[in-house]
């Protein structure tokens, strides 16, 4: 019996290897070309959008980043099934703060699944050190939560909300290596309470199979992004309310991820 199982695994592996090779050659090659194309056309697209819309430069940059992400979704679609759930929870033009779990380098790309483009990412310092992205990130006024002071972070969040935009935090601060939610830091929850905007938890699943930490080869998968019910942060304005809010959000996200993974098992 064990010989039959081993034989089946060998056959499956032999079938899988050409697909993995094709996927990685396709994905990395086209991602490089798409990035170079984006850098080349950026001055023309940016100038045209700015002249026609008269929007602030940072808002135009965030639209450009969202469109870049949409292109990435299209390039990956032969190998990755993208699904989004309950996006009606998100109202265009309504300021809010998103929190999302973190599984992979490509989580930020998947935020192009959201129905809004004016998203200010709050991230750690290391992405700002990637020279091919750092200039665009600074132009988009993304938040360096490690390099900036807390007062500066709050002020930049408030500026984004006052302009009708959104801010997105990864409250774990780093990618999960086992797919489970890690410790949540309090910054995102304090920022939401300070500004009085709704907090919308987002749950992403599947990117940990696509490209988990420590691996370089992509694998076919299904990626699902779900928006949970908005939470009124003003109800947590008393002392240490951010702790209650943080715990509530983590419980809801854990339950949603469990439900999403059960649905994925049924699909298989």
C-alpha positions as CSV (number, residue, x, y, z in Angstrom):
1,X,0.0,0.0,0.0
2,X,2.8,2.4,0.9
3,X,4.4,1.7,-2.5
4,X,1.2,2.8,-4.2
5,X,1.1,6.0,-2.2
6,X,4.7,6.8,-2.9
7,X,4.2,6.1,-6.6
8,X,1.2,8.5,-6.7
9,X,3.3,11.2,-5.0
10,X,6.0,10.7,-7.5
11,X,3.6,11.1,-10.4
12,X,2.0,14.2,-8.9
13,X,5.4,15.7,-8.3
14,X,6.5,15.0,-11.9
15,X,3.3,16.7,-13.2
16,X,3.7,19.6,-10.8
17,X,7.3,20.5,-11.6
18,X,6.8,21.7,-15.2
19,X,3.8,23.8,-14.0
20,X,5.9,25.4,-11.2
21,X,8.7,26.2,-13.6
22,X,6.3,27.8,-16.1
23,X,4.6,29.8,-13.4
24,X,7.8,31.2,-12.0
25,X,9.4,32.0,-15.3
26,X,6.1,33.7,-16.4
27,X,5.4,35.5,-13.1
28,X,8.9,36.9,-12.4
29,X,9.6,37.8,-16.0
30,X,6.4,39.6,-16.5
31,X,6.6,41.3,-13.1
32,X,10.0,42.6,-14.0
33,X,8.7,43.8,-17.4
34,X,5.5,45.3,-15.8
35,X,7.6,47.2,-13.2
36,X,10.0,48.5,-15.9
37,X,7.1,49.5,-18.0
38,X,5.5,51.3,-15.1
39,X,8.7,53.2,-14.4
40,X,8.9,54.2,-18.0
41,X,5.3,55.4,-18.5
42,X,5.1,56.9,-15.0
43,X,6.1,60.5,-15.9
44,X,3.5,60.6,-18.7
45,X,0.7,59.0,-16.8
46,X,1.4,60.9,-13.7
47,X,1.6,64.3,-15.5
48,X,-1.6,63.6,-17.5
49,X,-3.6,62.5,-14.4
50,X,-2.4,65.5,-12.4
51,X,-3.2,68.0,-15.1
52,X,-6.6,66.5,-15.8
53,X,-7.7,65.8,-12.3
54,X,-5.8,68.6,-10.4
55,X,-5.5,66.2,-7.5
56,X,-2.6,66.5,-5.1
57,X,0.5,64.6,-6.3
58,X,0.3,62.0,-3.5
59,X,-3.3,61.0,-4.4
60,X,-2.3,60.6,-8.1
61,X,0.6,58.4,-7.0
62,X,-1.7,56.2,-4.9
63,X,-4.0,55.8,-7.9
64,X,-0.9,54.8,-10.0
65,X,0.1,52.2,-7.4
66,X,-3.4,50.7,-7.3
67,X,-3.4,50.4,-11.1
68,X,0.0,48.8,-11.0
69,X,-1.4,46.3,-8.5
70,X,-4.4,45.6,-10.8
71,X,-2.0,44.8,-13.6
72,X,-0.2,42.4,-11.3
73,X,-3.4,40.6,-10.5
74,X,-4.0,40.2,-14.3
75,X,-0.5,38.8,-14.9
76,X,-0.9,36.3,-12.1
77,X,-4.4,35.2,-13.1
78,X,-3.3,32.1,-15.2
79,X,-2.0,30.5,-12.0
80,X,-3.8,32.2,-9.1
81,X,-7.6,32.5,-8.5
82,X,-8.4,35.8,-6.9
83,X,-11.6,36.1,-4.9
84,X,-13.0,39.0,-2.8
85,X,-15.8,38.8,-0.4
86,X,-18.1,41.4,1.2
87,X,-16.6,44.4,-0.4
88,X,-19.9,46.2,0.1
89,X,-18.6,46.9,3.7
90,X,-16.3,49.5,2.1
91,X,-17.8,52.8,1.0
92,X,-15.9,54.7,-1.7
93,X,-15.0,58.2,-0.4
94,X,-15.5,57.4,3.2
95,X,-12.4,57.7,5.4
96,X,-11.5,54.6,7.3
97,X,-8.6,52.6,8.7
98,X,-7.9,49.1,7.4
99,X,-6.1,46.4,9.3
100,X,-5.1,43.2,7.5
101,X,-3.2,40.1,8.4
102,X,0.2,39.5,6.9
103,X,1.3,36.2,5.2
104,X,3.5,37.1,2.2
105,X,5.5,39.8,0.4
106,X,2.7,39.9,-2.2
107,X,0.0,40.9,0.3
108,X,0.4,44.5,-0.6
109,X,-0.1,43.7,-4.3
110,X,-3.4,42.0,-3.4
111,X,-4.7,45.2,-1.9
112,X,-5.5,46.1,-5.5
113,X,-8.5,43.8,-5.0
114,X,-10.1,46.5,-2.8
115,X,-12.7,48.7,-4.5
116,X,-10.9,51.9,-3.4
117,X,-7.5,53.2,-4.6
118,X,-6.7,56.0,-2.2
119,X,-4.9,53.9,0.3
120,X,-2.0,55.1,2.4
121,X,0.1,52.1,3.5
122,X,1.7,52.2,7.0
123,X,4.7,49.9,6.8
124,X,8.0,49.2,8.4
125,X,11.2,50.9,7.3
126,X,12.7,48.2,5.1
127,X,10.4,48.7,2.0
128,X,11.7,52.2,1.8
129,X,15.2,50.8,1.3
130,X,14.1,49.2,-2.0
131,X,15.4,51.8,-4.4
132,X,13.1,50.8,-7.3
133,X,10.1,51.4,-5.0
134,X,11.2,54.0,-2.4
135,X,10.7,57.1,-4.5
136,X,7.2,56.1,-5.4
137,X,6.4,55.3,-1.8
138,X,7.6,58.6,-0.6
139,X,5.7,60.4,-3.3
140,X,2.5,58.5,-2.3
141,X,3.3,59.6,1.3
142,X,3.3,56.1,2.7
143,X,3.9,56.0,6.4
144,X,7.3,54.7,7.8
145,X,6.0,53.6,11.2
146,X,9.5,52.7,12.4
147,X,11.3,55.8,11.1
148,X,8.7,58.4,11.9
149,X,7.7,59.7,15.4
150,X,4.3,58.6,16.7
151,X,3.1,62.2,16.5
152,X,4.1,62.4,12.8
153,X,2.3,59.1,12.1
154,X,-0.9,60.4,13.7
155,X,-0.6,63.7,11.8
156,X,-0.2,61.9,8.5
157,X,-3.1,59.6,9.2
158,X,-5.3,62.5,10.0
159,X,-4.2,64.3,6.8
160,X,-5.2,61.2,4.8
161,X,-8.6,61.0,6.5
162,X,-9.3,64.7,6.1
163,X,-8.7,64.3,2.3
164,X,-11.3,61.4,2.2
165,X,-8.7,58.7,1.9
166,X,-7.9,55.5,3.9
167,X,-4.9,54.2,5.8
168,X,-3.9,50.5,5.9
169,X,-1.9,48.9,8.7
170,X,-0.5,45.4,9.1
171,X,-1.0,45.1,12.9
172,X,1.2,42.0,13.2
173,X,4.2,44.1,11.9
174,X,5.7,41.1,10.1
175,X,4.7,38.0,8.0
176,X,3.3,35.0,9.8
177,X,5.3,31.8,9.2
178,X,2.6,29.4,10.2
179,X,-0.5,31.1,8.8
180,X,-1.9,31.9,12.2
181,X,-2.4,35.4,13.5
182,X,0.6,36.7,15.5
183,X,0.7,39.4,18.2
184,X,-1.1,42.6,17.2
185,X,0.6,45.9,17.9
186,X,-1.5,48.8,19.1
187,X,-0.6,51.5,16.7
188,X,-3.4,51.0,14.2
189,X,-6.0,50.9,16.9
190,X,-4.7,54.0,18.6
191,X,-4.7,55.8,15.3
192,X,-8.3,54.9,14.5
193,X,-9.5,56.0,17.9
194,X,-7.5,59.2,17.7
195,X,-9.1,60.1,14.4
196,X,-12.5,58.7,15.1
197,X,-12.8,56.9,11.8
198,X,-14.3,53.5,11.3
199,X,-11.9,50.6,11.5
200,X,-12.5,47.8,8.8
201,X,-10.7,44.5,9.4
202,X,-9.5,42.7,6.2
203,X,-8.6,39.0,6.1
204,X,-6.4,37.6,3.4
205,X,-5.7,34.0,2.8
206,X,-3.8,32.0,0.2
207,X,-0.8,34.3,-0.2
208,X,1.1,32.1,2.3
209,X,0.9,29.3,-0.2
210,X,1.7,31.6,-3.1
211,X,5.0,32.8,-1.5
212,X,5.5,32.3,2.2
213,X,8.5,33.9,4.1
214,X,11.8,32.2,3.3
215,X,10.8,30.8,-0.1
216,X,11.5,32.2,-3.5
217,X,9.4,29.9,-5.8
218,X,5.8,30.8,-6.4
219,X,3.1,28.1,-6.3
220,X,-0.4,28.1,-7.8
221,X,-3.1,28.9,-5.2
222,X,-6.4,30.6,-4.5
223,X,-6.2,34.0,-2.8
224,X,-9.2,35.3,-1.0
225,X,-9.7,38.8,0.5
226,X,-12.6,39.5,2.8
227,X,-13.8,42.7,4.3
228,X,-15.4,42.4,7.8
229,X,-18.0,44.7,9.3
230,X,-16.8,48.2,10.1
231,X,-16.2,49.0,13.8
232,X,-17.0,52.4,15.2
233,X,-13.7,53.4,16.9
234,X,-15.4,56.2,18.8
235,X,-16.9,53.6,21.1
236,X,-13.4,52.8,22.4
237,X,-12.3,56.4,23.1
238,X,-11.9,55.9,26.9
239,X,-8.6,55.1,28.5
240,X,-7.0,51.8,27.2
241,X,-9.9,51.5,24.8
242,X,-7.4,50.5,22.1
243,X,-6.7,47.3,24.0
244,X,-10.3,46.3,23.9
245,X,-10.5,47.3,20.2
246,X,-7.4,45.3,19.4
247,X,-8.7,42.2,21.1
248,X,-12.1,42.5,19.4
249,X,-10.6,42.8,16.0
250,X,-8.2,39.9,16.5
251,X,-11.1,37.6,17.6
252,X,-13.2,38.6,14.6
253,X,-10.3,38.1,12.1
254,X,-9.4,34.7,13.6
255,X,-13.0,33.6,13.2
256,X,-13.2,34.9,9.7
257,X,-10.0,33.2,8.6
258,X,-11.2,29.9,10.0
259,X,-14.4,30.3,8.0
260,X,-12.5,31.2,4.8
261,X,-10.2,28.2,5.1
262,X,-13.2,25.9,5.6
263,X,-14.7,27.3,2.4
264,X,-11.4,26.7,0.6
265,X,-11.4,23.1,1.8
266,X,-14.9,22.6,0.5
267,X,-13.9,24.1,-2.9
268,X,-11.1,21.6,-3.2
